[in-house]
Amino acid sequence: APKVWDRYDYLAGRLHDEQLTETEHQELINLTDVIESANVERLKCLIQLSKLRGVSLEQIMADLGIHPRGDEDK
């Protein structure tokens, strides 16, 4: 969800700037776990769809307009 990513970006920025509190650090760890779990589930579904369609994972992602985060302009 966009709110989750916004919060993650905010906390990651504070981590980068070495301004993260202990509470925020724990929140960042928890958000990272949530995001990673969601990505694993999404990837499993994409792999299953690619097998059903008989095309590569890369082709499924391109067909669906899914790009790695930060590659939205590609």
CNS distance restraints for C-alpha pairs under 8 A (distance, minus, plus):
assign (resid   1 and name CA) (resid   5 and name CA) 6.52 0.50 0.50
assign (resid   2 and name CA) (resid   6 and name CA) 6.00 0.50 0.50
assign (resid   3 and name CA) (resid   7 and name CA) 6.16 0.50 0.50
assign (resid   4 and name CA) (resid   8 and name CA) 6.05 0.50 0.50
assign (resid   4 and name CA) (resid  31 and name CA) 7.41 0.50 0.50
assign (resid   5 and name CA) (resid   9 and name CA) 5.99 0.50 0.50
assign (resid   6 and name CA) (resid  10 and name CA) 6.16 0.50 0.50
assign (resid   7 and name CA) (resid  11 and name CA) 6.14 0.50 0.50
assign (resid   8 and name CA) (resid  12 and name CA) 5.93 0.50 0.50
assign (resid   8 and name CA) (resid  28 and name CA) 6.44 0.50 0.50
assign (resid   8 and name CA) (resid  31 and name CA) 6.63 0.50 0.50
assign (resid   8 and name CA) (resid  32 and name CA) 7.68 0.50 0.50
assign (resid   9 and name CA) (resid  13 and name CA) 6.02 0.50 0.50
assign (resid  10 and name CA) (resid  14 and name CA) 6.37 0.50 0.50
assign (resid  11 and name CA) (resid  15 and name CA) 6.13 0.50 0.50
assign (resid  11 and name CA) (resid  20 and name CA) 7.08 0.50 0.50
assign (resid  11 and name CA) (resid  24 and name CA) 6.83 0.50 0.50
assign (resid  11 and name CA) (resid  25 and name CA) 7.70 0.50 0.50
assign (resid  11 and name CA) (resid  28 and name CA) 6.22 0.50 0.50
assign (resid  12 and name CA) (resid  16 and name CA) 6.12 0.50 0.50
assign (resid  12 and name CA) (resid  28 and name CA) 7.31 0.50 0.50
assign (resid  13 and name CA) (resid  17 and name CA) 6.17 0.50 0.50
assign (resid  14 and name CA) (resid  18 and name CA) 6.01 0.50 0.50
assign (resid  14 and name CA) (resid  19 and name CA) 5.04 0.50 0.50
assign (resid  14 and name CA) (resid  20 and name CA) 5.13 0.50 0.50
assign (resid  15 and name CA) (resid  19 and name CA) 5.97 0.50 0.50
assign (resid  15 and name CA) (resid  20 and name CA) 5.07 0.50 0.50
assign (resid  15 and name CA) (resid  25 and name CA) 7.73 0.50 0.50
assign (resid  20 and name CA) (resid  24 and name CA) 5.89 0.50 0.50
assign (resid  20 and name CA) (resid  25 and name CA) 6.09 0.50 0.50
assign (resid  21 and name CA) (resid  25 and name CA) 6.02 0.50 0.50
assign (resid  22 and name CA) (resid  26 and name CA) 6.31 0.50 0.50
assign (resid  23 and name CA) (resid  27 and name CA) 6.29 0.50 0.50
assign (resid  24 and name CA) (resid  28 and name CA) 6.06 0.50 0.50
assign (resid  25 and name CA) (resid  29 and name CA) 6.28 0.50 0.50
assign (resid  26 and name CA) (resid  30 and name CA) 6.22 0.50 0.50
assign (resid  27 and name CA) (resid  31 and name CA) 6.08 0.50 0.50
assign (resid  28 and name CA) (resid  32 and name CA) 6.02 0.50 0.50
assign (resid  29 and name CA) (resid  33 and name CA) 6.32 0.50 0.50
assign (resid  30 and name CA) (resid  34 and name CA) 6.34 0.50 0.50
assign (resid  31 and name CA) (resid  35 and name CA) 6.08 0.50 0.50
assign (resid  32 and name CA) (resid  36 and name CA) 6.00 0.50 0.50
assign (resid  33 and name CA) (resid  37 and name CA) 6.11 0.50 0.50
assign (resid  34 and name CA) (resid  38 and name CA) 6.23 0.50 0.50
assign (resid  35 and name CA) (resid  39 and name CA) 6.14 0.50 0.50
assign (resid  36 and name CA) (resid  40 and name CA) 6.20 0.50 0.50
assign (resid  37 and name CA) (resid  41 and name CA) 6.38 0.50 0.50
assign (resid  38 and name CA) (resid  42 and name CA) 6.13 0.50 0.50
assign (resid  39 and name CA) (resid  43 and name CA) 6.00 0.50 0.50
assign (resid  40 and name CA) (resid  44 and name CA) 6.20 0.50 0.50
assign (resid  41 and name CA) (resid  45 and name CA) 6.36 0.50 0.50
assign (resid  42 and name CA) (resid  46 and name CA) 6.21 0.50 0.50
assign (resid  43 and name CA) (resid  47 and name CA) 6.07 0.50 0.50
assign (resid  44 and name CA) (resid  48 and name CA) 6.21 0.50 0.50
assign (resid  45 and name CA) (resid  49 and name CA) 6.16 0.50 0.50
assign (resid  46 and name CA) (resid  50 and name CA) 6.11 0.50 0.50
assign (resid  46 and name CA) (resid  57 and name CA) 6.75 0.50 0.50
assign (resid  46 and name CA) (resid  60 and name CA) 7.05 0.50 0.50
assign (resid  46 and name CA) (resid  61 and name CA) 7.54 0.50 0.50
assign (resid  47 and name CA) (resid  51 and name CA) 6.27 0.50 0.50
assign (resid  47 and name CA) (resid  57 and name CA) 5.97 0.50 0.50
assign (resid  48 and name CA) (resid  52 and name CA) 6.25 0.50 0.50
assign (resid  49 and name CA) (resid  53 and name CA) 6.13 0.50 0.50
assign (resid  49 and name CA) (resid  60 and name CA) 7.55 0.50 0.50
assign (resid  50 and name CA) (resid  54 and name CA) 5.75 0.50 0.50
assign (resid  50 and name CA) (resid  55 and name CA) 5.18 0.50 0.50
assign (resid  50 and name CA) (resid  56 and name CA) 5.75 0.50 0.50
assign (resid  50 and name CA) (resid  57 and name CA) 5.44 0.50 0.50
assign (resid  50 and name CA) (resid  59 and name CA) 7.92 0.50 0.50
assign (resid  50 and name CA) (resid  60 and name CA) 5.97 0.50 0.50
assign (resid  51 and name CA) (resid  55 and name CA) 6.55 0.50 0.50
assign (resid  51 and name CA) (resid  56 and name CA) 7.71 0.50 0.50
assign (resid  55 and name CA) (resid  59 and name CA) 6.35 0.50 0.50
assign (resid  55 and name CA) (resid  60 and name CA) 6.97 0.50 0.50
assign (resid  56 and name CA) (resid  60 and name CA) 6.44 0.50 0.50
assign (resid  57 and name CA) (resid  61 and name CA) 6.22 0.50 0.50
assign (resid  58 and name CA) (resid  62 and name CA) 6.15 0.50 0.50
assign (resid  59 and name CA) (resid  63 and name CA) 5.99 0.50 0.50
assign (resid  60 and name CA) (resid  64 and name CA) 6.15 0.50 0.50
assign (resid  61 and name CA) (resid  65 and name CA) 5.95 0.50 0.50
assign (resid  61 and name CA) (resid  66 and name CA) 4.84 0.50 0.50
assign (resid  61 and name CA) (resid  67 and name CA) 6.90 0.50 0.50
assign (resid  62 and name CA) (resid  66 and name CA) 6.01 0.50 0.50
assign (resid  62 and name CA) (resid  67 and name CA) 7.41 0.50 0.50
assign (resid  67 and name CA) (resid  71 and name CA) 5.77 0.50 0.50
assign (resid  67 and name CA) (resid  72 and name CA) 6.05 0.50 0.50
assign (resid  67 and name CA) (resid  74 and name CA) 7.72 0.50 0.50
assign (resid  68 and name CA) (resid  72 and name CA) 7.33 0.50 0.50
